[in-house]
Every structure is written in structure tokens, then in C-alpha cells.
Amino acid sequence: MLDSGHLLLGPETSAFEDEFARYLGARYAVAVGSGFAALSIALSALGIGDGDEVIVPALTAPATAGAVRRAGARPVFVDVDPLTRNLDPSAAEAAISPRTAAIVPVHLHGTPAAMSSICEAAARHGLHVIEDCAQAHGATIGEHKLGTFGDAAAFSFYPTKNLGGAGDAGAVVTNSADIAEKVRRLRSHGLDSSGVAIMLGETGRMDEMQAAILRVLLPHLDEANAERRELAALYRHQLSSTPVGLPPEHEGAVYHQFAVLTEHRDQVKARMAEQGVLTGIHYSHALHQHPAFAEPHLHLPVAESLCARLLSLPIQPEVASGHVEQVVASLRRSLGA
């Protein structure tokens, strides 16, 4: 790739776009610089901006709400379903106002959101749906892969993702030729083929190195996701007799994270670390509790409760394979300490 002299928007990027779209069963994939850029550019391509409201689940990464703000719109936080931990379709529909332009369901930890209910509600109210697929590469509902249910979808290829590169990268996926063309312009300062800026854009291109790496990894994604499902099944079996709450079961989930629910989460995490088992917290605060998006009078009890109790166990095959029993034993000891 380096010898070719094509560092941006070259043959590796074009080939990856075609291969990723084909993998998902979508018409178009447009490579961009990050998952954040993918979501903000997708919103802009759909004409969402100043004065608009976008419904977002309160339990997700700050980048989801940040991208809405970057597009010029206002994120409206709603609670999540206690079982799926994803956007509650009823809460989303109840939050719709005359200014609502879109709903952004997040497939948290690789578990599919209730896309049928969400898309039906959006259709009733004339709203766009943009899927946040940053944690859901290869996840499915029935025979269809996530990223193909809404008007557009945003993917991140951050190194820790199920399909991750060696730096920041992302993609917008859509079945609309018009949206795909707008995304291509927006990722390069709004320029048309003659170099004239016909809209306001940004520096949002994926570099050729990331595209080349992702092309090598993409053919192995399904195999890697199958390994994650096997590890998740082992965890479920060995944790069945413990007091921890297990992640939702969905045949199409890809387990970007395997997050259990436990009381005294921070103490359990610290005790496991003392035993050499590192865990994660995704996420410690609901979005409306972050200073950047603070809404002190908003109370979303499910999201707030989950944020206080979720603990992510190692699920990455390169880390967890052969160590599930060790992790579970450490968790059991830490719960009983």
C-alpha cells in the first residue's frame, strides 16, 4: 500500500467499501475516518441539523450523543429496556416531539436492538432511523445483518471492535444512492468532482492503511464472532448458579462485550484485579449524567441502575480463550469476599 503512493481514497478503500457492503447485504458502504464521523456525517447527509431533535438511548458511549451535537441537532435521551439494555421502543415513541427528526438505536455490546418496533414507530411519525453499529459488526436479526434496517448505519473500526483496524476508521452504510453520494462529499469538505464546495463538510476520510488492514480481517469476522458466542455460552453455563445478572440472549448477538450485572460492582472489579483478572466498565454513567450533556432534572431509572452495576468480563478470543474458568472463579471469590 505504501509503495503504491495512494494514501487516501485509493484502491484499498474502494475495494473495502465494496467488500463490506457485500458482506452486510447493503448497496453502499462509504469509508470514513471514525465511527464518530460516520454517525455525524450520516445525520448531516439526511439533512438533520439545527433545530432538530434526535432520540438516543441513555446507555451508550458519549460519542453517540456527541455526533448528534456535531451535526447541529439536540440529543433527546430516553431510557432503555431492562432486559435487552437497548433503546426502549415505547420510551422512544413517547419522546417524539414536533422537532424530532430521527431515532438512533444503538446495538449495545453487540446485541440487536428491537429494530422492527423502532422502524415501525419511525415510519408512523415520518422519522429517519440511523443505526449505531459501532459494537455490532456481523450481528443479525433473522437472516439480515445489522446496518441494513434503517436509512443509514454508522460503523466504527476502532482497534478493539469485533472488526477493528490499527487506528481510527469507520463507515456509513446505506441502501440509498443519494445518501451515499452525500456522505462521499461530506467526508471531503463537501467538494464535488471538480473541487467545488457545494456543502459544508469535514476531514472524514479513512486512510488506505486502515482499509488494507480491514480487508485482510473482514473474511475472518464471522469465525471470530463464532468464537465470541462460544465463550459467551461457556460464561452462561458457569455463571448460571451465581447471583450475577447475565447479558440478554439473542441468537444474532456478537458479544462485543459480555457484561454481567452485580451489586457492589466497583468493589468486585477491584477484588478481581487483585487476583490478576482485569474487567471493564461500559459505561459508568448514563449520557444525561455526563457534564457535556448534563440534564440534572432528567431521571432514567433503568439506564442509571445498569450503569451502576454492569461489569464487562473478558470476551475477546485472544484474551479469554482458555481462561473462562479462571475468570469465573475469580468472580465467585470476589462476590463472596
C-alpha positions as CSV (number, residue, x, y, z in Angstrom):
1,M,0.0,0.0,0.0
2,L,2.8,2.4,0.9
3,D,4.7,1.6,-2.3
4,S,1.6,2.4,-4.3
5,G,1.6,6.1,-3.4
6,H,-2.2,6.0,-2.7
7,L,-2.5,7.1,0.9
8,L,-6.2,8.4,0.8
9,L,-9.2,7.4,-1.2
10,G,-7.3,4.8,-3.2
11,P,-7.9,1.3,-4.5
12,E,-7.8,-0.3,-1.0
13,T,-10.6,2.0,0.3
14,S,-12.7,1.4,-2.8
15,A,-12.2,-2.4,-2.5
16,F,-13.0,-2.4,1.2
17,E,-16.2,-0.4,0.6
18,D,-17.4,-2.9,-1.9
19,E,-16.5,-5.9,0.2
20,F,-18.0,-4.6,3.4
21,A,-21.3,-3.6,1.6
22,R,-21.5,-7.1,0.1
23,Y,-20.8,-8.7,3.5
24,L,-23.6,-6.8,5.1
25,G,-26.0,-7.2,2.1
26,A,-26.2,-3.4,1.6
27,R,-25.9,-1.5,-1.6
28,Y,-23.3,1.0,-0.4
29,A,-20.6,1.4,2.3
30,V,-18.7,4.7,2.4
31,A,-15.4,4.6,4.4
32,V,-14.8,7.5,6.7
33,G,-12.3,8.4,9.4
34,S,-14.0,7.1,12.5
35,G,-17.3,5.8,14.0
36,F,-18.0,9.3,15.3
37,A,-17.5,10.7,11.8
38,A,-19.7,8.0,10.4
39,L,-22.6,8.9,12.6
40,S,-22.3,12.7,12.4
41,I,-21.9,12.6,8.6
42,A,-24.8,10.2,8.2
43,L,-27.0,12.6,10.2
44,S,-25.9,15.5,8.0
45,A,-26.4,13.5,4.8
46,L,-30.0,13.0,5.9
47,G,-30.5,16.7,6.4
48,I,-30.6,16.6,10.2
49,G,-29.1,19.7,11.9
50,D,-30.0,23.0,13.6
51,G,-33.4,22.9,15.4
52,D,-33.8,19.1,15.1
53,E,-34.1,16.6,17.9
54,V,-32.6,13.1,17.7
55,I,-33.7,10.3,20.1
56,V,-30.8,8.5,21.6
57,P,-30.6,5.8,24.3
58,A,-29.2,7.0,27.6
59,L,-27.0,3.9,27.9
60,T,-24.3,4.1,25.2
61,A,-20.9,5.8,24.5
62,P,-20.7,9.6,24.7
63,A,-19.7,9.6,21.0
64,T,-23.3,8.7,20.0
65,A,-24.7,11.9,21.6
66,G,-21.6,13.9,20.6
67,A,-22.1,13.1,17.0
68,V,-25.7,14.3,17.2
69,R,-24.4,17.6,18.6
70,R,-21.7,17.8,16.0
71,A,-24.4,17.5,13.3
72,G,-26.1,20.6,15.0
73,A,-29.0,18.7,16.4
74,R,-30.1,18.1,20.0
75,P,-29.9,14.6,21.5
76,V,-33.0,13.6,23.4
77,F,-32.2,10.9,25.9
78,V,-34.6,8.0,26.6
79,D,-34.4,5.0,28.9
80,V,-33.5,1.5,27.9
81,D,-35.3,-1.8,28.2
82,P,-34.1,-3.6,31.4
83,L,-33.8,-7.0,29.6
84,T,-32.1,-6.0,26.3
85,R,-30.3,-2.9,27.7
86,N,-31.1,-1.3,24.3
87,L,-33.4,1.6,23.4
88,D,-36.9,1.0,24.8
89,P,-39.2,1.5,21.7
90,S,-42.1,2.7,23.9
91,A,-39.9,5.3,25.6
92,A,-38.6,6.4,22.2
93,E,-42.1,6.9,20.8
94,A,-43.2,8.7,23.9
95,A,-40.3,11.2,23.5
96,I,-41.2,12.2,19.9
97,S,-42.0,15.9,19.5
98,P,-42.7,18.1,16.5
99,R,-38.9,18.7,16.3
100,T,-37.9,15.1,16.3
101,A,-36.1,14.2,13.0
102,A,-34.5,10.8,13.8
103,I,-34.1,7.9,16.1
104,V,-30.6,6.4,16.7
105,P,-30.8,2.9,18.1
106,V,-27.6,1.5,19.5
107,H,-26.9,-2.2,19.3
108,L,-25.2,-2.2,22.7
109,H,-22.4,-4.7,23.3
110,G,-23.4,-6.4,20.0
111,T,-26.9,-7.3,21.0
112,P,-29.5,-6.2,18.4
113,A,-32.0,-3.5,19.3
114,A,-35.7,-4.0,18.6
115,M,-35.4,-2.8,15.1
116,S,-38.9,-3.9,13.9
117,S,-40.7,-1.9,16.6
118,I,-38.3,1.1,16.3
119,C,-38.7,1.3,12.5
120,E,-42.4,0.9,12.7
121,A,-42.6,3.8,15.2
122,A,-40.3,5.9,13.0
123,A,-42.5,5.2,9.9
124,R,-45.6,6.2,11.8
125,H,-44.1,9.6,12.6
126,G,-42.1,10.2,9.4
127,L,-38.7,9.9,11.1
128,H,-35.3,8.7,9.9
129,V,-33.5,5.8,11.6
130,I,-29.8,5.7,11.8
131,E,-28.3,2.5,13.4
132,D,-25.3,2.9,15.6
133,C,-23.5,-0.4,14.8
134,A,-20.2,0.5,16.4
135,Q,-20.3,-2.7,18.5
136,A,-22.3,-4.9,16.2
137,H,-20.2,-6.0,13.2
138,G,-21.8,-9.1,11.8
139,A,-24.7,-9.2,14.3
140,T,-28.0,-10.3,12.8
141,I,-31.8,-10.3,13.2
142,G,-33.1,-13.3,11.4
143,E,-31.3,-13.5,8.0
144,H,-30.4,-9.8,7.9
145,K,-27.3,-8.2,9.3
146,L,-27.5,-5.1,11.4
147,G,-26.8,-1.9,9.5
148,T,-29.4,-2.7,6.8
149,F,-32.6,-1.9,8.7
150,G,-32.6,1.9,8.9
151,D,-32.0,4.8,6.4
152,A,-28.3,4.6,7.2
153,A,-25.9,2.9,9.7
154,A,-22.7,4.0,11.3
155,F,-19.8,1.5,12.0
156,S,-16.6,2.1,13.9
157,F,-13.4,0.1,13.2
158,Y,-11.6,1.3,16.4
159,P,-8.9,-1.3,17.2
160,T,-11.0,-3.0,20.0
161,K,-14.1,-3.6,17.8
162,N,-15.1,-7.0,16.5
163,L,-13.7,-5.8,13.2
164,G,-11.0,-3.4,14.2
165,G,-8.1,-1.7,12.4
166,A,-4.9,-0.3,13.7
167,G,-6.3,3.2,14.4
168,D,-9.4,5.2,13.9
169,A,-11.7,4.3,11.0
170,G,-15.4,4.0,10.2
171,A,-18.1,3.6,7.6
172,V,-21.6,4.7,6.7
173,V,-23.8,2.0,5.2
174,T,-26.9,2.7,3.3
175,N,-29.2,1.4,0.5
176,S,-29.7,4.9,-0.8
177,A,-27.6,6.2,-3.7
178,D,-28.4,9.8,-2.8
179,I,-27.3,9.3,0.8
180,A,-24.1,7.5,-0.2
181,E,-23.2,10.3,-2.6
182,K,-23.8,13.0,0.1
183,V,-21.6,11.0,2.5
184,R,-18.8,10.9,0.0
185,R,-18.9,14.7,-0.4
186,L,-19.3,15.4,3.3
187,R,-16.2,13.3,4.2
188,S,-14.1,15.5,1.9
189,H,-15.1,19.0,2.8
190,G,-18.3,19.0,0.7
191,L,-16.4,19.0,-2.6
192,D,-17.8,17.8,-5.9
193,S,-15.8,16.1,-8.6
194,S,-14.5,19.5,-9.8
195,G,-13.3,20.6,-6.4
196,V,-16.1,23.0,-5.7
197,A,-17.5,23.0,-2.2
198,I,-21.3,22.6,-2.6
199,M,-22.0,21.9,1.1
200,L,-20.2,22.2,4.4
201,G,-18.2,19.0,5.1
202,E,-15.2,17.9,7.1
203,T,-12.0,15.9,7.0
204,G,-13.6,12.5,7.4
205,R,-11.7,10.1,5.2
206,M,-10.4,6.6,6.0
207,D,-6.8,6.2,5.1
208,E,-5.6,3.4,2.8
209,M,-3.6,1.6,5.5
210,Q,-6.8,1.1,7.6
211,A,-8.7,-0.1,4.5
212,A,-5.9,-2.6,3.6
213,I,-5.9,-4.0,7.2
214,L,-9.7,-4.3,7.4
215,R,-9.7,-6.1,4.0
216,V,-7.5,-8.8,5.5
217,L,-9.6,-9.1,8.6
218,L,-13.1,-9.0,7.1
219,P,-13.1,-12.6,5.8
220,H,-12.4,-13.8,9.3
221,L,-15.1,-11.8,11.1
222,D,-17.8,-14.5,11.2
223,E,-15.3,-17.0,12.6
224,A,-14.2,-14.6,15.2
225,N,-17.8,-13.8,16.2
226,A,-18.5,-17.5,16.4
227,E,-15.6,-17.8,18.9
228,R,-17.2,-15.0,21.0
229,R,-20.5,-16.8,21.0
230,E,-18.8,-20.0,22.2
231,L,-17.1,-18.1,25.0
232,A,-20.4,-16.4,25.9
233,A,-22.1,-19.8,26.1
234,L,-19.3,-21.0,28.5
235,Y,-19.8,-18.0,30.7
236,R,-23.5,-18.5,30.8
237,H,-23.1,-22.1,31.8
238,Q,-20.6,-21.5,34.5
239,L,-22.3,-18.4,35.9
240,S,-25.8,-19.9,36.0
241,S,-25.7,-20.6,39.7
242,T,-24.3,-17.2,40.7
243,P,-26.3,-14.1,41.7
244,V,-25.0,-12.1,38.8
245,G,-27.3,-11.0,36.0
246,L,-26.4,-12.3,32.6
247,P,-26.4,-10.4,29.3
248,P,-29.5,-10.7,27.1
249,E,-29.6,-13.8,24.9
250,H,-30.1,-13.3,21.2
251,E,-29.1,-15.7,18.5
252,G,-27.7,-12.9,16.4
253,A,-25.6,-11.2,19.1
254,V,-21.8,-10.9,18.5
255,Y,-20.8,-10.1,22.1
256,H,-18.6,-7.1,21.6
257,Q,-18.8,-7.1,25.4
258,F,-20.0,-9.7,27.9
259,A,-21.4,-7.5,30.7
260,V,-22.8,-9.0,33.8
261,L,-24.8,-7.3,36.5
262,T,-23.6,-7.3,40.0
263,E,-24.1,-5.3,43.2
264,H,-21.1,-3.5,44.6
265,R,-19.6,-3.6,41.1
266,D,-16.6,-1.3,41.8
267,Q,-15.5,-3.5,44.8
268,V,-15.9,-6.7,42.8
269,K,-13.9,-5.2,40.0
270,A,-11.1,-4.2,42.4
271,R,-11.0,-7.6,44.0
272,M,-10.8,-9.4,40.6
273,A,-7.9,-7.1,39.6
274,E,-6.1,-8.1,42.8
275,Q,-6.3,-11.7,41.6
276,G,-4.9,-10.7,38.2
277,V,-8.2,-10.7,36.3
278,L,-8.9,-7.4,34.6
279,T,-12.5,-6.4,33.8
280,G,-14.1,-3.3,32.2
281,I,-16.9,-0.8,32.9
282,H,-19.0,0.1,29.8
283,Y,-20.4,2.6,30.9
284,S,-20.1,4.2,34.3
285,H,-22.6,7.0,33.7
286,A,-25.7,7.3,31.6
287,L,-25.4,10.0,28.9
288,H,-27.6,12.5,30.7
289,Q,-25.3,12.3,33.7
290,H,-22.2,13.4,31.8
291,P,-21.2,17.0,32.3
292,A,-21.1,17.6,28.5
293,F,-24.8,16.5,28.1
294,A,-26.0,17.0,31.7
295,E,-29.7,17.2,32.3
296,P,-29.9,17.2,36.1
297,H,-33.7,17.0,36.2
298,L,-33.9,14.0,34.0
299,H,-34.3,10.7,35.7
300,L,-34.0,7.5,33.6
301,P,-34.0,4.8,36.3
302,V,-33.2,1.7,34.1
303,A,-30.1,3.2,32.5
304,E,-28.9,4.7,35.7
305,S,-29.3,1.4,37.6
306,L,-27.5,-0.6,34.8
307,C,-24.6,1.9,34.7
308,A,-24.1,1.3,38.5
309,R,-24.0,-2.5,38.1
310,L,-22.6,-3.5,34.7
311,L,-19.2,-5.2,34.7
312,S,-17.6,-6.4,31.4
313,L,-15.8,-9.7,31.6
314,P,-13.1,-10.6,29.1
315,I,-14.7,-11.9,25.9
316,Q,-12.1,-11.2,23.3
317,P,-11.0,-14.6,22.0
318,E,-7.3,-13.6,22.1
319,V,-7.7,-12.8,25.8
320,A,-10.5,-15.1,27.1
321,S,-9.9,-18.4,25.3
322,G,-8.8,-21.0,27.8
323,H,-9.4,-18.6,30.7
324,V,-13.1,-18.6,31.3
325,E,-12.9,-20.9,34.3
326,Q,-10.2,-18.6,35.8
327,V,-12.4,-15.5,35.3
328,V,-15.5,-17.2,36.7
329,A,-13.5,-18.5,39.8
330,S,-12.2,-15.0,40.4
331,L,-15.7,-13.5,40.1
332,R,-17.1,-16.1,42.5
333,R,-14.4,-15.3,45.1
334,S,-14.9,-11.6,44.7
335,L,-18.6,-11.9,45.1
336,G,-18.1,-13.8,48.4
337,A,-15.4,-11.7,49.8
